[in-house]
Amino acid sequence: MITLVLLATPGAGPWAGAEHGPDRPGSGAALTRPGSQVIARVRHGKTPRARADEHGRYLSGATAKFPSISGNLGYQMMRIDGGPDGDAYTEFRVISHWESLDAIRAYAGEDIRRSHDLPRDHGFLVDMEPCVRNHQLRISAVRP
């Protein structure tokens, strides 16, 4: 498994001068925090399709706690029934947004590449992934 942690200076690199920003429709957190990075922590899991609804409810309850965690800026949960491994599975992806790598360390521990497993994950997930990915969010353009 490859873990990717991207750090860059806001306004530099291939996105410099891009047509995105706080004054553009649909712009989001990364560019409305001038001079501050936002880290998007991405976690993926796969569960048998027969348990997907139950796991989805469990995961929804767990992610609802994010706003109470210091340094957390928000989160998203995604679901796809079927996918690359076939119709027998449902995949979930949680993206949590953080103000810094230090905030992630305070939540997840010193090795921020390791997954922060939930108590019931072993009962739901197939082929548990030991690692997560932490990306620097460069553009967020979701319209309300």
Backbone as a ProteinNet text record, in pm:
[ID]
protein_1_A
[PRIMARY]
MITLVLLATPGAGPWAGAEHGPDRPGSGAALTRPGSQVIARVRHGKTPRARADEHGRYLSGATAKFPSISGNLGYQMMRIDGGPDGDAYTEFRVISHWESLDAIRAYAGEDIRRSHDLPRDHGFLVDMEPCVRNHQLRISAVRP
[TERTIARY]
84.5	0	89.2	53.5	127.3	46.8	113.5	49.7	104.9	19.2	58.9	24.6	126.3	104.6	159.8	74.8	115.6	115.7	225.3	234.6	284.3	222.1	263.9	229.7	288.9	262.4	140.8	40.3	-76.4	-36.3	-96.8	-69	52.7	116.8	235.1	201.5	291.7	277.2	181.2	132.1	51.3	-82.2	-127.6	-256.5	-243.3	-122.3	-102.9	-177.3	-253.4	-325.3	-450.9	-487.4	-607.3	-730.7	-833	-956.3	-1043.4	-987.7	-1060.2	-1020.7	-1107.6	-1074.1	-1197.3	-1177.7	-1291.4	-1397.1	-1361.1	-1458.9	-1525.7	-1495.5	-1552.9	-1668.3	-1774.8	-1886.1	-1838.6	-1883	-1852.5	-1718.1	-1641.2	-1510.8	-1530.1	-1433.2	-1451.9	-1340.5	-1328.4	-1244.2	-1098.4	-1042	-898.4	-858.1	-943.4	-905.2	-974.9	-1053.8	-1112.5	-1037.2	-926.2	-836.6	-701.6	-691.1	-568.5	-445.6	-342	-216.6	-220.6	-334.7	-347.2	-372.6	-311.8	-338.2	-460.9	-524.1	-629.9	-587.1	-590.2	-552.2	-678.9	-690.1	-802.3	-752.1	-804.8	-766.1	-867.9	-820.9	-909.2	-895.6	-1007.9	-1011.8	-1111.7	-1074.1	-1156.2	-1182.2	-1303.1	-1335.8	-1438.5	-1437.7	-1527.9	-1597	-1728.7	-1807.8	-1896.1	-1934	-2027.7	-2158	-2212.8	-2332.3	-2446.7	-2458.9	-2567.5	-2560	-2443	-2427	-2404.8	-2418.4	-2383.9	-2470.5	-2599.3	-2685.9	-2651.5	-2629.2	-2592.6	-2458.4	-2362.8	-2232.1	-2244.1	-2325.8	-2345.7	-2401.3	-2496.6	-2552	-2445	-2367.8	-2260.7	-2157.1	-2116.7	-2016.9	-2071.2	-2199.5	-2261	-2255.9	-2283.6	-2276.4	-2135.4	-2038.9	-1898.9	-1849.8	-1883.3	-1835	-1904.2	-2023.1	-2093.8	-2017.9	-1921.7	-1841	-1728.7	-1697.9	-1586.4	-1593.6	-1709	-1711.9	-1667.5	-1673.6	-1632	-1482.2	-1411.2	-1268.1	-1189.7	-1101.6	-1020.5	-942.1	-950.1	-876.6	-951.1	-1066.7	-1144.8	-1228.1	-1227.8	-1298.7	-1425.5	-1448.8	-1566.1	-1534.1	-1633.2	-1615.1	-1717.8	-1691	-1782.8	-1780	-1891	-1895.7	-1957.9	-1893.7	-1942.6	-1965.5	-2057.2	-2090.6	-2109	-2060.8	-2089.5	-2120	-2236.6	-2273.7	-2215.1	-2144.7	-2074	-1941	-1882	-1753.6	-1652.5	-1524.3	-1420.6	-1420.5	-1464	-1463.4	-1596.4	-1687.6	-1812	-1930.1	-2045.6	-2171.9	-2188	-2102	-2114.4	-2069.3	-2008.4	-1950.2	-2003.2	-1996.7	-2024	-1900.3	-1858.5	-1741.3	-1785.2	-1715.5	-1736.5	-1604.7	-1613.5	-1496	-1533.3	-1449	-1469.1	-1354.2	-1388.7	-1288.2	-1312.4	-1215.2	-1224.7	-1125.4	-1164.4	-1083.3	-1024.4	-894.4	-820.7	-739.8	-720.8	-646.4	-496.2	-445.7	-300.9	-270.6	-147.6	-101.6	-93.4	-60.8	-57.1	-195	-299	-435.3	-469.1	-423	-445.5	-369	-245.4	-167.1	-237.9	-296.9	-367.1	-487.1	-547.9	-663.3	-621.3	-526.7	-497.5	-370	-286	-158.6	-42.9	76.4	197.5	209.8	175.9	185.2	52.8	44.7	-82.1	-116.7	-27.1	-57.5	-142	-139.5	-216.2	-364	-445.9	-589.2	-627.7	-721.1	-775.8	-901.7	-883	-993.6	-1100	-1224.1	-1337	-1356.9	-1418.4	-1430.8	-1494.7	-1592.2	-1662.4	-1614.8	-1507.5	-1459	-1429.4	-1367.7	-1330	-1452	-1565.7	-1688.3	-1756.7	-1723.7	-1786.7	-1697.1	-1571.8	-1486.9	-1416.7	-1402.4	-1330.6	-1197	-1090	-957.5	-929.3	-928.7	-908.1	-777.7	-785.9	-668	-598.9	-470.8	-399.9	-362.5	-372.2	-326.4	-437.3	-423.1	-509	-419.7	-480.4	-403.5	-438	-335.7	-352.3	-306.1	-398.4	-369	-383.8	-302.3	-329.4	-439.1	-545.1	-657.4	-619.3	-622.6	-583.9	-705.5	-807.9	-929.5	-1049.2	-1146.3	-1272.9	-1382.3	-1451.1	-1546.6	-1683.1	-1736	-1868.9	-1969.5	-2069	-2170.6	-2278.8	-2329.4	-2436.6	-2564.9
-117.3	0	123.9	221.8	347.7	452.9	524.4	633.9	762.9	858.2	983.6	1097.2	1174	1295.4	1408.6	1499.4	1610.7	1739.1	1808.7	1939.8	2037.8	2150.4	2251	2388.5	2486.5	2623.9	2674.5	2727.4	2780.1	2884.6	2872	2966.2	2929.3	2816.7	2773.8	2647.4	2608.5	2482.9	2494.5	2378.5	2378.4	2449.4	2477.5	2544	2695.6	2746.2	2890.7	2962.9	3061.5	3141.4	3075	2959.6	2890.8	2977.4	2955.1	3032.9	2982.4	2975.2	2934.5	3028.6	3049	3134.2	3174.1	3246	3279	3364.8	3432.8	3516.3	3444	3316.1	3238.2	3153.3	3136.9	3052.2	2910	2853.4	2714.9	2692.2	2797.4	2774.8	2732.4	2657.4	2599	2631.2	2549.2	2572.7	2597.6	2525.2	2536.3	2677.5	2745.1	2876.3	2988.9	2956.1	3060.6	3071.8	3002	3008.5	3055.8	3179.6	3227.6	3201.7	3145.6	3119.5	2997.5	2929.7	2811.4	2688.9	2579.6	2455.9	2386.7	2306.2	2217	2078.4	1983.6	1847.4	1764	1692.6	1601.1	1459.7	1400.1	1264.5	1167.6	1074.7	986.7	843.3	787.2	649.4	571.4	450	365.6	233	180.7	49.3	-19.6	-151.5	-233.2	-332.2	-346.8	-436.6	-523.6	-641.3	-721.3	-643.3	-653.4	-577.7	-601.8	-724.4	-758	-680.2	-627.6	-552.5	-403.1	-360.1	-222.2	-118.7	-140.4	-42	-29.9	-143.8	-142.8	-72.7	-103.8	-38.1	111.1	147.8	288.7	365.9	307.4	372.4	385.6	281	283.3	390.9	393.7	491.3	633.2	653.1	785.7	835.1	747.1	784.6	820.4	745.9	772.6	904.4	930.4	1052.9	1177.1	1160.8	1275.6	1336	1262.8	1312.4	1405.3	1406.5	1488.6	1635.4	1701.4	1843.4	1871.9	1772.2	1793.7	1772.4	1730.7	1703	1828.3	1870.5	1990.3	1977.5	2079.8	2082.4	2025.9	1962.1	1908.5	2019.9	2027.3	2132.4	2082.4	1951.1	1895	1758.1	1698.5	1564.1	1533.3	1426.5	1374.7	1222.6	1158.6	1013.4	977.7	887.5	845	694.8	650.3	507.2	471.2	353.8	299.3	150.9	110.7	-30.1	-92.6	-202.6	-262.5	-191.2	-199	-134.5	-232.5	-199.9	-284.1	-429.1	-453.2	-589.3	-661.9	-602.7	-670	-629.9	-682.5	-646.5	-700.1	-789.8	-849	-753.6	-639.9	-548.9	-407.6	-334.3	-190.6	-122.9	-15.7	58.3	190.2	226.3	354	430.3	560.5	646.7	764.7	790.5	904.8	1001.3	1125.9	1230.9	1328.7	1337.6	1435	1546.9	1668.3	1786.4	1840.2	1872.4	1910.4	2036.1	2112.7	2239	2218.1	2101.3	2077.2	1929.9	1892.4	1757	1734.7	1838.8	1826.9	1796.5	1853.7	1824.2	1677.2	1625	1483	1396.7	1434.8	1359.4	1355.4	1465.8	1470.8	1374.8	1356.2	1267.8	1121.5	1098.2	962.8	901.8	982.5	930.9	978.4	946.9	997.7	954.7	830.9	784.3	812.3	926.7	969.3	888.4	802.4	716	596.2	562.3	446.4	481.9	386.1	403.8	411.8	499.5	511.7	424.6	296.5	201.4	227.3	203.5	214	78.8	77.3	-46.9	-164	-138.4	-247.4	-269.4	-202.4	-216.7	-361.3	-436.5	-574.5	-661.9	-626.5	-701.5	-665.2	-549.9	-502.5	-511.9	-473.8	-451.4	-578.2	-587	-694.1	-635.5	-709.7	-662.8	-523.3	-511.6	-380.8	-318.1	-193.5	-120.1	-58.2	-85.1	-34	113.5	167.8	305.3	392.7	521.2	623.4	715.3	805.1	903	1041.7	1124.9	1262.1	1356	1425.9	1513	1658.9	1745.5	1887.8	1925.2	1980.6	2021.6	2151.4	2148.2	2264.5	2339.6	2265.9	2328.9	2251	2321.1	2260.1	2343.3	2288.3	2367.9	2299.5	2264.9	2204.5	2316.5	2320.4	2425.7	2383.3	2474.8	2440.2	2403.5
0	0	0	-75.7	-80.8	-6.7	81.5	153.1	97.2	73.7	14	107.9	146.3	223.8	139.2	98.4	13.9	94.3	90.5	154	49.3	42.2	-54.8	-0.5	-59.9	-21.6	-98.3	-28.2	-97.5	-201.9	-321	-428.1	-510.6	-478.8	-553.6	-630.8	-718.4	-789.7	-906.5	-955	-1075.5	-1062.3	-939.1	-920.6	-909.1	-908.7	-894.4	-1006.1	-969.3	-1067.8	-1121.6	-1067.4	-1115.2	-1088.9	-1165.8	-1153.6	-1039.5	-920.8	-801.7	-689.8	-595.9	-483.3	-406.6	-295.8	-211.1	-278	-386.9	-455.2	-572.6	-589.5	-699.5	-648	-726.4	-683	-657.3	-546.8	-517.4	-452.3	-427.1	-365.3	-221.2	-169.1	-36.3	59.8	160.3	277.5	245.6	151.2	127.6	91.2	16.7	-31.4	43.6	143.1	225.2	356.8	368.8	483.8	431.3	384.4	321.2	408.4	344.4	413.1	502.3	510	594.1	508.1	546.5	474.3	532.2	451.5	496.2	451.8	544.2	513	500	389	367.2	395.5	499.6	542	482.3	399.3	323.6	374.3	414.5	463.7	379.6	341.8	255.2	324.3	308.9	361.3	273.7	279.6	198.3	290.9	274.4	357.8	268.9	314.7	236.1	214.8	97.2	59.4	157.6	209.8	300.8	432.2	466.6	592.4	567.7	444.7	407.8	479.3	487.7	553.8	701.2	765.8	907.5	928.8	842.3	855	827.8	730.1	699.4	818.2	888.1	1008.2	1116.5	1136.8	1237	1202.4	1076.3	1031.9	1041.1	1010.5	1023.3	1166.5	1260.3	1401.4	1444.6	1394.9	1431.2	1371.3	1246.2	1182.3	1237.9	1293.5	1350.7	1468.5	1522.3	1634	1588	1459	1410	1452.8	1445.2	1482.3	1625.8	1712.2	1850.9	1871.7	1766.7	1777.2	1738.9	1826.1	1802.1	1671.7	1589.8	1464	1345.9	1369.3	1258.7	1197.3	1064.6	992.3	923.1	927.7	861.9	804.8	739.9	687.9	580.6	505.6	405.6	414.9	387.3	378.3	244.9	172.8	42	42.3	-40	-49.8	-195.4	-231.8	-364.5	-348.8	-399.2	-399.2	-525.4	-508.4	-620.7	-635.1	-749.6	-771.2	-826.7	-816.1	-876.9	-828	-704.9	-650.2	-669.6	-740.9	-774.2	-687.3	-724.8	-661.1	-519.6	-476.8	-343.1	-233.2	-271.6	-172.9	-189.3	-79.5	-78.9	-22.4	-87.3	-42	20.4	127	193.5	191.4	176.8	184.1	273.6	372.3	460.6	436.9	411.6	398	511.8	599.4	708.4	679.9	712	681.1	811.5	809	929.8	906.3	1012.7	1000.6	991.7	1031.1	1024.1	1046.1	1012.8	1041.6	1193	1267	1413.3	1470.7	1411.9	1457.3	1431.3	1318.2	1289	1389.4	1420.7	1519.8	1655.5	1695.9	1823.8	1823.2	1707.9	1694.2	1674.6	1583.2	1536.3	1593.8	1656	1705.1	1618.8	1661.9	1596.3	1450.3	1419.8	1280.9	1211.2	1147.3	1085.7	961.4	917	802.6	843.9	969.4	1018.3	1029.9	996.3	1009.2	1156.4	1187.3	1323	1325	1357.4	1348.5	1454.9	1415.6	1506.6	1575.9	1692.3	1769.3	1693.8	1607.2	1537	1394.3	1351.8	1213.8	1176.1	1265.7	1232.1	1204.7	1258.8	1233.2	1102.2	1047.6	924.5	802.2	816.5	699.6	651.3	520.1	452.7	406.5	423.5	380	436.8	567.1	630.4	584.4	549.8	505.1	626.4	643.6	760.9	750.4	630.4	609.1	552.4	578.6	519.6	437.5	365.1	287.5	339.8	352.3	400.4	289.1	228.7	114.4	155.7	98.5	115.9	17.7	69.9	-13.8	-85	-215.6	-294.3	-348.3	-388	-441.9	-390.3	-340.4	-302.5	-365.9	-463.5	-539.6	-546.1	-430.2	-424.4	-402.9	-486.7	-474.3	-377.6	-296.6	-202	-273.3
[MASK]
++++++++++++++++++++++++++++++++++++++++++++++++++++++++++++++++++++++++++++++++++++++++++++++++++++++++++++++++++++++++++++++++++++++++++++++++

